[in-house]
Every structure is written in C-alpha cells, then in structure tokens.
Amino acid sequence: MHAGYDAILIVSFGGPEKMDDVIPFLENVLRGKNVPRERLLEVAGHYEHFQGVSPINAHVRSLIAALKPELAAHNLHLPIFWGNRNWHPLLADTICDMARAGVRRALAFVTSAYASYSGCRQYLEDIERARLAAGRTAPVIDKLRGFFNHPLFIEASADRLRAALGQLPAERRAAAPIVFTAHSIPESMAQTCAYVAQLHEACRLVTAKIGVPPDQWRLVYQSRSGRPQDPWLGPDVCDHLRALHATAISDVVLMPIGFLSDHLEVLYDLDVEAGALCHSLGLNLVRAATVGNHPRMIQMIRELIEERLNLQPERRAVGSLPPCADACATGCCPPPVRR
C-alpha cells in the first residue's frame, strides 16, 4: 500500500468485440440521450466493416500490460483493475471484484484527456454509481487529474504527428495542412467546460514541439450524433477537407488528437469516410496514429500516480494553461440540458 492507496483502476469507454455485441453496446452508450433509433442502426452498420470489433478493449489490455512493468520498475507494487463504462468488463462488476479482493482505496486513470461532461464528469458519475451498487465494502476511488498539457502527452502526440509528416516527400511537407480532429459535442455542453480551450492548447503545443507554423494547422470535429436541429461543434472534418481541396493542395495530414486510441469512430469516420472523400477528391491523405500506448504515455500515467502518492511533488504541465487540479471542482463539466 502506498499513501493510503492499494490499487489502480483503469476506466475506459468500452467497445464490442463481435457483431452480437454491437446493438447492446450502442444501447448502453445512448441510453437517456436524444439520439434517434435510425442513428443507432446507422452507427451499427459502421461496425460491419470491422466484423463488430472495436480496437478499444485491445488497447486497454496492452496499456495494462505495459503499465505493470513500468510501475514495478519504480517500486510501485499496486494491482491493476479494469472497468468500462459501456461494455464488459463493466465498471460495476469490476468494483465488486475490487471489494471482494479487499481493495479499500484506489486511483483511477480515465482514458480521456479533455474536460467535458462525457469526458470527465460522466466518468465520475459512473464510478460513484458502480460504488453504490457494490455496497458498503466498495473502495473509495479517486480519479487522476487531466493531462491534456502534460509534457509527456505532448511529446507522445508530437512523435505521432512527426511520423505522419515523415510519410510525405520532404519537399511537400511544408505545404501540407494538418487537420486535428476531436469528437464533436453539443455547443451547449462546450459552453460550460474547457473542452475547446484544452484541445486548442494541445494542438498548439504539439505543432510548436515539431516546428509547424500556426497557419498550417486547424482543429475540426468528427462523429457528431444527436438531433440534426441541435447545434454541435464544427466544422465537420469532411466539410473542412472539401474546403481544403478548393485551395488546390495535394496532401493533408489528419491527426485524431481528441482520441487516445483507435476505435470505431476513428477507424470509420477518418479511415473509411474521410479516406473515401479524399480519394474521390484526389487528395493524398496521411492519417497520424493516436497516441495509444506510446512509451511516453505509459511513463505519464506512472507520473500521475506518483503525484497522488506524494512521490512526485511537481504537477508537470507545459504551455499557457495550468495543470489540471487533482479533484474536479464542484459542478464542473455539467451535463447538457435534455430537451
């Protein structure tokens, strides 16, 4: 046990691993949201391109496999548990397992880098709901702080972008626009959290790290859902690609900076849909990898754990915004108003 903590909990979104999982998984994701059934079935069709398998669970498995030796090498001997918001292993089941194992207090790493209701507070609500379901023996669970401007996250992201640019001939790189993407959210949600500011800062820090000028990149959005009449963040990635094509460019680099790992929204919306659009337009598309389990990401998770164990007194951050607080402020990232 270290500083009162006796376990690590990885909390992720979850994803199906066969076609029979897809509809129940999407029903979990969309429960209580104003998303038409037609949209659910449309998204389910996207999974058919990949035999119903989302890469996100495999990502978490490999993250845990990499994190165990990283922690052990720094004398952090804490068991690692894993629970998902929307699919197996479900968070409620995992917290029951933790209680049965005698875990009394755990630190949670959530696989989401940016502030928003769906990326921050909803995870806190899900953790608390799962604790209540587990009963009086449920462990106390404290979420590790946000990390959008942690230097190791920026280094890992910059490394992925550098590798993508390296796929272009040297003489064409300076002319290739970089298009960062993140999941669109309702404008009403964006107005009550730091989502957009944090994303812009991460893009700025990553491009500055590798010497890309400010006029060479743009943040856009993807994977919009919800009712057509509700305003969501834009521009949409495909609309922006059409606008870029009108400027007579030859190449474009897409980087899904808003996502930590590949999953269906990255694979379908960028590799399939945006890829087909670029092919039809004659644009050479290079898609940068998500940070995934880059060694700097694994190192960063260990540093975040050390911060809360009082083994790493410095809360590291780069850029113009301060490091995120250990605990979210009361009322931060409120849920969107349901209509």
Secondary structure, 3 states (H helix, E strand, C coil): CECCECEEEEEECCCCECHHHHHHHHHHHHCCCCCCHHHHHHHHHHHHHHCCECCHHHHHHHHHHHHHHHHHHCCCCCCEEEEECCCCCEHHHHHHHHHHCCCCEEEEEECCCCCCHHHHHHHHHHHHHHHHHHCCCCCEEEECCCCCCCHHHHHHHHHHHHHHHCCCCHHHHHHCCEEEEEECCEHHHHCCCCHHHHHHHHHHHHHHHCCCCHHHEEEEEECCCCCCCCCECCCEHHHHHHHHHCCCCCEEEEECCCCCCCCHHHHHHHHHHHHHHHHHHCCEEEECCCCCCCHHHHHHHHHHHHHHCCCCCCCCCCCCCCCCCCCCCCCCCCCCCCC
